[in-house]
Each structure stands twice: as C-alpha cells, then as structure tokens.
Amino acid sequence: MLLIVSFCVWHQFSPHLTKVCERSLSGNGPGPNPAAASQFVRAQMLPSGYLIRPCDGGGSIIHIVDHLNLEAWSAPEILRPLYESSKVVAQKMTIAALRYARQLAQETSGEVVYGLGRQPAVLRTFSQRLCRGFNDAINGFGDDGWSMLSSDGAEDVIVAVNSRKNLATTSVPLSSLGGILCAKASMLLQNVPPAVLVRFLREHRSEWADFNVDAFVASALKSCPYTYPGMRPTRFTGSQIIMPLGHTIEHEEMLEVIRLEGHSIGQEDAFMPRDIHLLQMCSGTDENAVGACSELVFAPIDEMFPDDAPLLPSGFRIIPLESKSGDAQDTLNAHRTLDLASSLEVGPARNSATGDMASCYSARSVLTIAFQFPFEDNLQDNVATMARQYVRSVVSSVQRVAMAISPTGMNPTLGAKLSPGSPEAVTLSHWICQSYSYHMGTELLRADSSGDESVLKNLWQHQDAILCCSLKSLPVFIFANKAGLDMLETTLVALQDISLDKIFDEPGREVLLSEFAKIMEQGFACLPGGICMSTMGRHISYEQAIAWKVFASSEENAVHCLAFSFINWSFV
C-alpha cells in the first residue's frame, strides 16, 4: 500500500530541502524485545517519510509518503478490517500527519490564538502527554514496567501495575507514591456510532463517573499525603463547567479544562468547596470521518495549571472496525437523528417494525476503557479492588448509554411507526410546519420543500434553533433540530432530560410565564430577545423567540406539543 499526500503551507519550515525517511528495523537492532513485540507487528514499513520543498516567494510544499506492506493476517480476526483498508490507515497516519503539519504552520504564523494565555507549544505538549500516557496504559508493555495482577475470578477487567513509572516533577515531588495501577476493559459495540457515544460521555459525565474516585486520583497527585477513597466522602453538585483551551484547525481534536464542583458531606468542613479540575482531550466527534478513532482522555490537574503538572490519563477509545456504506450511513443518520419516537415522552419505544437493521447498517467498533490510579505500597490490594469495581460500574453505565444510542432493531424506513401515540419523524415535521403556517400566516420552510423527506431534511437543517417540548406540568424537550442541539450543546439521547425552565434565565422565565396563557389561548406568541443557557453552562443570546402550539394532524383541539424557534442565536 502506497499513500502519497502533498500539501502547501505558507510557512518556511526550513531554508533548504529537508528529507525525513524511515523504515522498519530488523529484530536484531535496538528497541523492545523482538520476541515479545512480534505479536503486535501488523505491517512492514517500506521507505516512507516527509519531503519539504521551499517555494519561491515563501511557503513550503510538504510531500508525505506512507509505504506499508500490511500483514492483516497477523491480527486477530475481529481487528483484521483495521489492517485491510488503505483508507483507515491513511486516516490514522497520513492525514493525521498532514493535519499536524498544518497546525504547526498556522500556530507559528500566529493565526491560531488559544485561551487562558497559553502558548500553542505548551498546549500541544499537554495533548501529547495525554495521548502517550493513555497509550502507555492501554498497551501495558512489560518493557515499560507493567506487570499483570492475578484476577479476582472474573476476566472482564484486567489490572496491571507499574512500580517504575515516575510522575514526580519539580513542583510536585510525590515522594509517597508507590506505583501506578491500571484497570482496563474492552467491549464490542454493534451499531453504536463512536462519535455520538464520545460526545455523550463528554457532555454527561455524571451519567458514568464517580466524583469520589475523581477526587481520590486528584488528591493523590498533589504533594500532600492522600488517603484511600471513602475516608472523606464528597457530594457532586452536578455542575460541570467546560473551559475550552484550544482545538485543531478542523476541530477534530479539542483540549479543555473541566471543573467539577463538589462539597464535603462531613459536618466539620461541609462548607469547604472540593472542586476538581480535569485536563481533557476529545477527538473523533465527526461522524463522517472514515476510519477515525474517537477518544475521550482526561487527567486530574492542579487548578494552578502548571506546565509540568503530573498527568495520569484515563478514558475511552473507540475504534471502528468496518468501513461504512455511504448511502446506508446517510439513511441511518437521518433516521437516528430525526426519528423522534424513541425520544418522546412515552418511554422506551415498543418496536412493531420487523425490518432488519443490519441490512442497511452493520458497523462494529471496539471500545477500550482504561483508568489509572496511584497507590501507596501498603494499599495496592485495596486500590486494585476499588479499581475493578469502578471499571465494572463504568462499563455497565456505558452499556446502558450504548443501548439507548444504538438503532439496532429499528426499521430505517422513515415512515415506520415505532410506538403508539408518538408520530414518526416525517409526520411530526409536517405537524410542526403546518401548525406554524396556520398560526403565523407564513411558511416556516422555503417554498421548494415538497415531499416527505424534503420537509424533514429542511427542518433538520433550518438555521434557527427549533425545539419541541411536552405539555406536562414540567415540560421537557422531546425534539430539536441540528441548530437546536448545537445551541443546547446536547444530543437527542439526553434531550428528554432537559426541562424547558432550565434553559431560560430568570427574566426569560418571567416572560415565558407571562406569555404562556396567550400561547395556549391564541396558539402562538412572539417573545422578545433575551438570554438562555446551554447544558454546558454557556450563555446564549437570541434576537427573538417564537412559540406555537403543534396540532396533531388537522384537528385544532389535538395539541401534541409546544414548538419554539430561537432566531439569530449565538453564544455570548
């Protein structure tokens, strides 16, 4: 397999012609034990590398060559697709190198500005340390000091220890650290889009994480002595604040700081805040990228954010095993995103359709979970027991989320009726548009939106944030188009957990309350511009909001839900 990519950058990397070439070494050379590493060999690298040519008038052209002789037969059968597709290898190697070169060029030229006053090189170093630390934990090579612990009878969680790993720095000596323990688990996911799962794990940490475990790891990486978790229980307040640090040019990777707010349960220091800060990297959130690996990697970090802060990364990695069919994927995305029955208030959908989802979409991926824990010598067994239990708890939580996300068993036909009392996507989209036209005397969509699928597609892609909420005593959202999900910074899976009153500030709630009777009597109301809030705690301004009743079919007395359109919204 020969992959060649050329790229022009307007930055002078070198004043002369530069060549970087590499190829596989024989087993007789230096490096890891050849016998131990042979089981991980998947290809022979033929002469490959980078050629940088300066251009007249400034700039350079970079030629990237990856020439590999893939040996897919040496991989386990389930992983073989990763080494049979040149597209997957190109995405992971060639395109990744191309993006890195573009990023360096723009950072050096000053085109990229990052938050918190950090230099690009410092943030890039943090990203690399997170990646390398997480890779080290997942690989668990003996040459790097890892050794396996005996299991507790079950083989679902693998535990390894490393007594040679040194996290001490000049600012944090960590003299009492006995070693690092890593608990890992893997599972095969069927029909679960990796990008969707990673976004959910990022946005809803409280669904799977234990605040006390985060607190234990965070306190262990400080210079002060630490204790076994459970000694000082802490309550998570539910507030998760994401502070962006930077992202790559194409937004395929994000670096951010997460602040988790907590308070001690004990009476003696009940009013002392116990906030935790995590340095987090999220990548692979683009559902259309071929062969992209989706990751969520995080590590506790001191709130002072020192450049040499010790990092102990943990997280999730999802590797797709099969290339997806373009047509089938488009159909699936439209169905999963727009078929509203599964997220309406009637609860879990009782599938009456008998279509075989695998006939149009059968994508498998491997999810690897790895969590690292520091320990003192006399507490290794205790921490190992806690780590196994925690990883099993995380696995259970992720399985529940995956089941909610997976469209397995759903018939992808847009006209399928999935649950009694709930309209399918096409029907609801017509109800929303017809009700808007009835109340406002104008069309919500452009005139050329004809046909069932066209209405559905145009509503989904509408520039204004359109959301629907139930007509219960506590209205919760049951649908949002793409702009609506972007505005709330959430997913359709989590949408039904958001109540209407939670997104408005106090003045906004007062306006909505004063106009609610008018909406129910007149059928619609125009709300003045104001401020609302996303699930991530970010403030959003909007120029105007329109609320209207959505009728079921053509019966005016059959009100199905309330719809809102937030016009010209933007993050403040």
KATA-V221981 format. One record per helix or strand. SS is the DSSP state (~ for helix, > for strand). FROM is the first residue (numbers start at 0). TO is the last residue. Records with the same first field share a line. If there is no record, write none. Layout:
SS: FROM-TO + FROM-TO
This chain:
>: 1-8 + 17-21 + 42-44 + 47-53 + 59-69 + 145-147 + 157-161 + 178-189 + 233-246 + 252-263 + 272-272 + 275-282 + 292-299 + 313-319 + 363-374 + 464-468 + 475-479 + 498-498 + 503-503 + 523-532 + 538-550 + 558-566 + 569-570
~: 33-39 + 71-73 + 76-82 + 85-107 + 114-116 + 119-138 + 141-143 + 193-202 + 204-206 + 210-219 + 325-337 + 339-342 + 356-358 + 376-404 + 424-439 + 451-459 + 481-487 + 491-494 + 499-502 + 505-521
